[in-house]
Amino acid sequence: MTVTLTGEDSPELRATTGVDPTALLLTQEPFRVTLFEQELRLGTVHIFSTRVVCVNAKEIHAALDARQGAGIEATLEAKDGRHFRFYKPDLWPDGNAPLVLSPWSLTGIEEPVDVGDEHGAAIGLDDLGRPRALT
């Protein structure tokens, strides 16, 4: 996943754009996707992964240190066979209920490896409202 930085710096941004894996939750509003030349507007979508690293961390941190981070693209990668998960928060009215992964179930398209295995465990919210794995 590639994100474009605004130039604002923070400890959270430094952690997210680091080389050590970290959990990531991004909110995209509005979320748009183009399929067959048609734009679909899906409203607010959360993008989540439990182990993310920034592929170009050194470049990002150097730009932030020089106060030239605006417009720089950070490349984020889910590690350990995990994937980014997308969900609509308005379709998850009970933040304490598990958010269970649904397979794509599309003919001829391979399912992500973490759907249904130990990485595909249901997620819920922690005390701060951040997604967490449920055991």
Secondary structure as GFF3:
##gff-version 3
##sequence-region A 1 135
A	DSSP	beta_strand	2	4	.	.	.	ID=ss1
A	DSSP	alpha_helix	11	16	.	.	.	ID=ss2
A	DSSP	beta_strand	22	35	.	.	.	ID=ss3
A	DSSP	beta_strand	38	54	.	.	.	ID=ss4
A	DSSP	alpha_helix	57	65	.	.	.	ID=ss5
A	DSSP	beta_strand	73	78	.	.	.	ID=ss6
A	DSSP	beta_strand	85	87	.	.	.	ID=ss7
A	DSSP	three_ten_helix	89	91	.	.	.	ID=ss8
A	DSSP	three_ten_helix	118	120	.	.	.	ID=ss9
A	DSSP	beta_strand	123	125	.	.	.	ID=ss10
A	DSSP	beta_strand	131	133	.	.	.	ID=ss11
###
